[in-house]
Each structure stands twice: as C-alpha cells, then as structure tokens.
Amino acid sequence: DGFRRSAFTSSSPAAKAVVDELLRSRVIGPLVARLGNTDQDVAMEAAIALKNFVSTGNYLCSEHSKSIIEFEGVPLLMKLLNSGDKKTHPHVLALICYLAQHDSNSNVLIKAGALTALQTIDPEVITEYRELETLVPHTISKLQSYLTVEQQQTESSTGIKQFFTKQSKAVVATIGGRLKLLYKGLTVYIPRL
C-alpha cells in the first residue's frame, strides 16, 4: 500500500513518466497537428495551449518542447507565421521563443527560418504584446550565439581536416621519396650481384 502511494506522488519518477507519456501522446501530439488546421482560430488556440506547455513556468517545459519538435511542430509554426492572419502571430512568436530556450531545439529552429522571422517581425507586434518585449530580443540573441558557435565548430572542423590532409600528403611524399631512393639503391646493387 505504501509503495502504491509513493509510486504515484507527483514527484515520483513513475508518476512523471506516466503523466509525460499521456500528455505527449494524448495532448501535445494532437495540439501540434491542430497548428496545421485551415481554420486560423483553431490553429491560434493550439499555439496558445502549446505555449502554456513550454513556458518557463511549466515544470516539464523541456520535455514538452522536445515533443513539439518531434511532432514536426516547427514547420507548422513557420507556416502560420507566413500566413496573412496577424492575430496568430504573437502567439506563434511566443511559442517559438519558448522553444528556443532549450539549446537542443536551436538547430531545428534556425534551419526552419525562425531566426530570420524573429529579426524581421513588425516592431508593432512586439510593442503591442508585452510578453514579446523581452522574449524576442533574448531569443534572437540566443539563436545568433548558437549559430556563431556552430559556425566556429564548422570552421574548426574544416581547419582540422585541412591540417590532416596536408600532413597526410607530406607523409605520403616522404615515403614516396624514400621508396624511390630504396629502389634506386636496389637497382644499382642488384646488377653487381
């Protein structure tokens, strides 16, 4: 009886796993699918609900943000941003900003064009919605710094590859030169025998 109670306290790993899986499969997945609904009001309500799951006040925000990414939510969000319905934009932007708070999502967001979308947003939208006043600049900064780190790692990786390529060529040239000398020496020595 004590085991049953302890297994289902809100802080137990078992309870967290059960709740997380139920939310993931029965709530998050269907909400992400609603982002693609042709009725803009339905899509907007889905964005608002998902925003609540990934806001920093939610204990499982990291897990929920991963689920949204896994359910292919980012392309749907970008499509909503590119649509003409301006009333959905603040909610979609806030959701994108909350998703960007987790470094593991940065690459997906950048590839989808979220950084560019945030940089080119109408300033009126940001000033009209107080939540976005700090979220958008912080997210732009975070994604830019992630992009800079990625570029540095790519450049570093390229530099390392070039170094090893040059070293390999030098080693091959040295070995080739020594083999030629050895061959010359053998051709001179063999006729004497």
Residue frames relative to the residue before (quaternion, step in Angstrom):
aa qw qx qy qz dx dy dz
D 1.0000 0.0000 0.0000 0.0000 0.00 0.00 0.00
G 0.6565 0.5050 -0.3000 0.4733 3.60 0.99 -0.86
F 0.6248 0.5404 -0.3320 0.4554 3.58 1.06 -0.78
R 0.6467 0.5285 -0.3168 0.4495 3.56 0.96 -0.90
R 0.6616 0.4985 -0.3047 0.4700 3.58 0.93 -0.87
S 0.6956 0.4757 -0.2881 0.4548 3.60 0.87 -0.93
A 0.6334 0.5466 -0.3368 0.4319 3.59 1.07 -0.67
F 0.7918 0.3061 -0.1600 0.5037 3.56 1.08 -0.60
T 0.3287 0.6736 -0.5725 0.3323 3.54 1.02 0.75
S 0.6324 -0.5913 0.3429 0.3645 3.56 -1.05 0.68
S 0.7087 0.4518 -0.2725 0.4684 3.59 1.15 -0.46
S 0.5157 0.6550 -0.4286 0.3484 3.61 1.21 -0.11
P 0.5802 -0.5994 0.4222 0.3547 3.59 -1.08 0.68
A 0.6297 0.5386 -0.3415 0.4435 3.60 1.02 -0.75
A 0.6686 0.4882 -0.3005 0.4737 3.57 0.90 -0.90
K 0.6368 0.5305 -0.3270 0.4541 3.57 0.97 -0.85
A 0.6602 0.5124 -0.3066 0.4557 3.60 0.94 -0.88
V 0.6570 0.5056 -0.3104 0.4652 3.59 0.95 -0.89
V 0.6782 0.4847 -0.2902 0.4700 3.58 0.84 -0.98
D 0.6472 0.5300 -0.3186 0.4458 3.57 0.92 -0.90
E 0.6841 0.4795 -0.2922 0.4655 3.60 0.87 -0.91
L 0.6396 0.5139 -0.3289 0.4676 3.59 0.98 -0.78
L 0.6659 0.4927 -0.3025 0.4715 3.57 0.90 -0.90
R 0.6508 0.5416 -0.3092 0.4330 3.54 0.93 -0.94
S 0.7869 0.3606 -0.1857 0.4650 3.56 0.67 -1.10
R 0.7748 0.3785 -0.1876 0.4703 3.60 0.98 -0.79
V 0.7713 0.3124 -0.1782 0.5251 3.59 1.16 -0.40
I 0.7266 0.4444 -0.2649 0.4521 3.60 0.57 -1.15
G 0.6668 0.5212 -0.3067 0.4355 3.60 0.79 -1.01
P 0.7031 0.4471 -0.2825 0.4754 3.62 0.75 -0.94
L 0.6308 0.5229 -0.3436 0.4589 3.61 1.03 -0.68
V 0.6277 0.5192 -0.3375 0.4717 3.59 0.99 -0.79
A 0.6379 0.5264 -0.3285 0.4561 3.59 0.96 -0.83
R 0.6462 0.5324 -0.3171 0.4454 3.61 1.06 -0.74
L 0.5173 0.6272 -0.4253 0.3978 3.61 1.18 -0.31
G 0.7048 0.4505 -0.2531 0.4859 3.57 1.16 -0.58
N 0.3927 0.7336 -0.4727 0.2902 3.59 1.25 0.10
T 0.4939 -0.6770 0.4610 0.2919 3.57 -0.99 0.82
D 0.6082 0.4981 -0.3504 0.5091 3.58 1.21 -0.41
Q 0.3894 -0.7688 0.4628 0.2076 3.58 -0.38 1.26
D 0.6074 0.5519 -0.3596 0.4441 3.60 1.10 -0.58
V 0.6374 0.5101 -0.3211 0.4800 3.59 1.03 -0.79
A 0.6560 0.5083 -0.3050 0.4672 3.58 0.93 -0.92
M 0.6530 0.5124 -0.3156 0.4598 3.59 0.97 -0.83
E 0.6570 0.5019 -0.3135 0.4671 3.61 0.93 -0.84
A 0.6197 0.5270 -0.3382 0.4731 3.59 1.08 -0.70
A 0.6477 0.5132 -0.3144 0.4671 3.60 0.97 -0.85
I 0.6410 0.5189 -0.3230 0.4643 3.60 0.98 -0.81
A 0.6682 0.4977 -0.3015 0.4636 3.58 0.90 -0.92
L 0.6694 0.4924 -0.3026 0.4668 3.59 0.90 -0.89
K 0.5917 0.5705 -0.3578 0.4431 3.57 1.07 -0.72
N 0.6483 0.5196 -0.3149 0.4589 3.59 1.01 -0.79
F 0.6538 0.5151 -0.3150 0.4562 3.58 1.08 -0.66
V 0.7838 0.3402 -0.1775 0.4883 3.60 1.01 -0.72
S 0.4314 0.6816 -0.4871 0.3349 3.59 1.21 0.09
T 0.6403 -0.5834 0.3494 0.3572 3.54 -1.13 0.67
G 0.6045 0.5705 -0.3586 0.4248 3.60 1.19 -0.32
N 0.6151 0.5430 -0.3458 0.4552 3.58 1.24 -0.28
Y 0.5070 -0.6881 0.4400 0.2754 3.57 -0.78 1.09
L 0.7672 0.3316 -0.1767 0.5198 3.60 1.00 -0.79
C 0.2191 0.8302 -0.4957 0.1309 3.60 1.18 0.44
S 0.6386 0.5336 -0.3348 0.4421 3.60 0.98 -0.75
E 0.6709 0.4883 -0.2930 0.4750 3.58 0.91 -0.92
H 0.6650 0.5034 -0.3070 0.4584 3.58 0.95 -0.86
S 0.6418 0.5155 -0.3393 0.4551 3.59 0.98 -0.74
K 0.6216 0.5266 -0.3392 0.4703 3.59 1.05 -0.72
S 0.6397 0.5296 -0.3228 0.4540 3.57 1.01 -0.80
I 0.6401 0.5173 -0.3302 0.4623 3.59 0.94 -0.82
I 0.6371 0.5112 -0.3179 0.4813 3.57 1.00 -0.81
E 0.6808 0.5018 -0.2860 0.4504 3.60 0.87 -0.98
F 0.6991 0.4385 -0.2626 0.5001 3.60 1.09 -0.69
E 0.5067 -0.6921 0.3878 0.3374 3.58 1.29 0.43
G 0.2237 0.8182 -0.4980 0.1802 3.56 0.97 0.86
V 0.6041 0.6043 -0.3661 0.3687 3.59 1.03 -0.70
P 0.6625 0.4802 -0.3436 0.4608 3.67 0.80 -0.77
L 0.6367 0.5215 -0.3294 0.4628 3.58 1.06 -0.71
L 0.6340 0.5228 -0.3243 0.4685 3.58 1.04 -0.76
M 0.6585 0.5028 -0.3108 0.4658 3.57 0.95 -0.86
K 0.6234 0.5289 -0.3343 0.4690 3.58 1.06 -0.74
L 0.6408 0.5167 -0.3178 0.4706 3.59 1.02 -0.79
L 0.6455 0.5195 -0.3205 0.4589 3.58 1.01 -0.79
N 0.7027 0.4634 -0.2614 0.4723 3.54 1.03 -0.77
S 0.5344 0.6133 -0.4155 0.4069 3.58 1.26 -0.19
G 0.6000 -0.6125 0.3941 0.3310 3.53 -1.22 0.38
D 0.5737 0.6189 -0.3855 0.3732 3.62 1.19 -0.29
K 0.2762 -0.8194 0.4874 0.1211 3.56 -0.15 1.33
K 0.6229 0.5710 -0.3678 0.3882 3.61 1.04 -0.55
T 0.6354 0.5109 -0.3431 0.4664 3.62 1.18 -0.33
H 0.5323 0.6944 -0.3864 0.2919 3.59 1.12 -0.64
P 0.6791 0.4885 -0.3389 0.4305 3.66 0.71 -0.84
H 0.6698 0.4994 -0.3005 0.4601 3.58 0.99 -0.81
V 0.6432 0.5057 -0.3101 0.4841 3.56 1.04 -0.80
L 0.6467 0.5208 -0.3168 0.4583 3.59 0.95 -0.85
A 0.6515 0.5045 -0.3183 0.4687 3.57 0.93 -0.87
L 0.6437 0.5178 -0.3211 0.4631 3.58 0.96 -0.84
I 0.6410 0.5093 -0.3210 0.4761 3.60 0.94 -0.84
C 0.6512 0.5201 -0.3156 0.4537 3.58 0.94 -0.86
Y 0.6698 0.4818 -0.3050 0.4756 3.59 0.93 -0.82
L 0.6196 0.5281 -0.3465 0.4660 3.60 1.04 -0.69
A 0.6718 0.5199 -0.2914 0.4398 3.58 1.02 -0.81
Q 0.5217 0.6452 -0.4184 0.3694 3.60 1.20 -0.25
H 0.6928 0.4101 -0.2547 0.5356 3.58 1.24 -0.38
D 0.4789 -0.7247 0.4209 0.2614 3.57 -0.49 1.24
S 0.6203 0.5712 -0.3519 0.4063 3.58 1.03 -0.73
N 0.6805 0.4860 -0.2903 0.4653 3.62 1.19 -0.38
S 0.4762 0.7296 -0.4140 0.2639 3.58 1.21 -0.45
N 0.6667 0.5168 -0.3149 0.4351 3.58 0.83 -0.93
V 0.6558 0.5089 -0.3065 0.4658 3.58 0.92 -0.93
L 0.6712 0.5034 -0.2977 0.4555 3.58 0.92 -0.90
I 0.6597 0.5026 -0.3121 0.4635 3.59 0.92 -0.87
K 0.6630 0.5071 -0.3077 0.4567 3.59 0.90 -0.90
A 0.6767 0.4906 -0.2894 0.4665 3.59 1.08 -0.68
G 0.5550 -0.6364 0.3774 0.3801 3.59 1.25 -0.23
A 0.3324 0.7772 -0.4820 0.2306 3.58 1.23 0.30
L 0.6292 0.5389 -0.3485 0.4385 3.60 0.96 -0.79
T 0.6626 0.4952 -0.2986 0.4759 3.57 0.89 -0.91
A 0.6445 0.5252 -0.3197 0.4546 3.58 0.96 -0.86
L 0.6685 0.4938 -0.3009 0.4676 3.58 0.95 -0.84
Q 0.6701 0.5124 -0.2949 0.4489 3.57 1.02 -0.81
T 0.7627 0.3782 -0.1924 0.4881 3.58 1.09 -0.67
I 0.3829 0.7417 -0.4774 0.2746 3.59 1.23 0.19
D 0.5728 -0.5850 0.4576 0.3468 3.53 -1.14 0.68
P 0.4669 -0.7076 0.4510 0.2791 3.63 -0.63 1.05
E 0.5576 0.6102 -0.3845 0.4110 3.60 1.17 -0.52
V 0.6246 0.5440 -0.3383 0.4467 3.57 1.02 -0.81
I 0.6681 0.5053 -0.2999 0.4565 3.57 0.93 -0.88
T 0.7092 0.4486 -0.2774 0.4678 3.60 0.85 -0.89
E 0.6300 0.5495 -0.3320 0.4370 3.58 1.13 -0.58
Y 0.7642 0.2671 -0.1421 0.5697 3.58 1.11 -0.69
R 0.3987 -0.7703 0.4531 0.2060 3.54 -0.27 1.34
E 0.5936 0.5930 -0.3609 0.4071 3.57 1.03 -0.77
L 0.7024 0.4854 -0.2611 0.4504 3.56 1.03 -0.80
E 0.5049 0.6902 -0.4154 0.3099 3.61 1.16 -0.47
T 0.7648 0.2869 -0.1792 0.5484 3.59 0.99 -0.74
L 0.6079 0.5934 -0.3549 0.3903 3.58 1.06 -0.72
V 0.6985 0.4940 -0.2917 0.4278 3.59 0.74 -1.03
P 0.6923 0.4501 -0.3170 0.4665 3.68 0.70 -0.88
H 0.6371 0.5260 -0.3292 0.4573 3.59 1.00 -0.79
T 0.6731 0.4934 -0.2954 0.4650 3.59 0.94 -0.88
I 0.6167 0.5310 -0.3462 0.4668 3.59 0.98 -0.78
S 0.6609 0.5083 -0.2990 0.4642 3.57 0.90 -0.94
K 0.6658 0.5134 -0.2971 0.4526 3.57 0.92 -0.93
L 0.6900 0.4660 -0.2835 0.4758 3.60 0.88 -0.92
Q 0.6293 0.5245 -0.3384 0.4631 3.61 1.04 -0.71
S 0.6670 0.4836 -0.3136 0.4720 3.59 0.93 -0.82
Y 0.6133 0.5265 -0.3490 0.4742 3.60 1.06 -0.68
L 0.6519 0.5192 -0.3050 0.4608 3.56 0.97 -0.91
T 0.6388 0.5239 -0.3156 0.4668 3.59 1.01 -0.82
V 0.6500 0.5029 -0.3127 0.4763 3.59 0.94 -0.87
E 0.6441 0.5211 -0.3198 0.4597 3.59 0.95 -0.87
Q 0.6590 0.5032 -0.3080 0.4665 3.59 0.95 -0.89
Q 0.6475 0.5146 -0.3193 0.4626 3.58 0.97 -0.84
Q 0.6547 0.5010 -0.3164 0.4694 3.58 0.96 -0.82
T 0.6398 0.5157 -0.3230 0.4695 3.57 1.02 -0.79
E 0.6647 0.4928 -0.2994 0.4750 3.57 0.93 -0.92
S 0.6394 0.5189 -0.3177 0.4702 3.57 1.00 -0.82
S 0.6525 0.5121 -0.3038 0.4687 3.55 0.96 -0.90
T 0.6433 0.5101 -0.3144 0.4765 3.58 1.00 -0.84
G 0.6478 0.5241 -0.3127 0.4560 3.60 0.97 -0.85
I 0.6462 0.5097 -0.3109 0.4754 3.56 0.99 -0.84
K 0.6443 0.5179 -0.3197 0.4630 3.59 0.95 -0.86
Q 0.6580 0.5057 -0.3095 0.4643 3.57 0.95 -0.89
F 0.6255 0.5400 -0.3326 0.4545 3.58 0.98 -0.84
F 0.7071 0.4536 -0.2723 0.4691 3.59 0.79 -0.99
T 0.6046 0.5424 -0.3587 0.4600 3.59 1.07 -0.62
K 0.6622 0.4922 -0.3020 0.4775 3.59 0.93 -0.90
Q 0.6553 0.5107 -0.3116 0.4612 3.57 0.93 -0.89
S 0.6484 0.5200 -0.3172 0.4566 3.57 0.97 -0.86
K 0.6500 0.5097 -0.3148 0.4676 3.57 0.97 -0.86
A 0.6448 0.5187 -0.3199 0.4615 3.59 1.00 -0.82
V 0.6510 0.5065 -0.3137 0.4705 3.59 0.96 -0.84
V 0.6526 0.5052 -0.3134 0.4697 3.59 0.93 -0.89
A 0.6523 0.5093 -0.3187 0.4621 3.61 0.95 -0.83
T 0.6472 0.5138 -0.3153 0.4666 3.59 0.97 -0.84
I 0.6671 0.4863 -0.3007 0.4776 3.57 0.87 -0.92
G 0.6375 0.5308 -0.3249 0.4542 3.58 0.99 -0.85
G 0.6537 0.5121 -0.3079 0.4643 3.60 0.96 -0.87
R 0.6726 0.4896 -0.2972 0.4687 3.57 0.93 -0.86
L 0.6288 0.5232 -0.3389 0.4649 3.58 1.04 -0.70
K 0.6283 0.5261 -0.3343 0.4655 3.58 1.03 -0.77
L 0.6496 0.5062 -0.3130 0.4732 3.58 0.97 -0.86
L 0.6460 0.5150 -0.3126 0.4686 3.55 0.95 -0.87
Y 0.6535 0.5100 -0.3063 0.4679 3.57 0.95 -0.89
K 0.6383 0.5212 -0.3189 0.4683 3.58 0.98 -0.88
G 0.6643 0.5093 -0.2980 0.4587 3.53 0.92 -0.93
L 0.6621 0.4986 -0.3053 0.4689 3.57 0.98 -0.81
T 0.6615 0.4992 -0.3221 0.4576 3.61 0.93 -0.78
V 0.6387 0.4929 -0.3261 0.4928 3.58 1.12 -0.59
Y 0.7055 0.4785 -0.2581 0.4547 3.58 0.90 -0.90
I 0.6484 0.5548 -0.3293 0.4041 3.64 0.92 -0.86
P 0.6664 0.4907 -0.3494 0.4393 3.70 0.77 -0.76
R 0.6048 0.5645 -0.3634 0.4284 3.64 1.08 -0.52
L 0.6244 0.5408 -0.3492 0.4424 3.56 1.11 -0.58
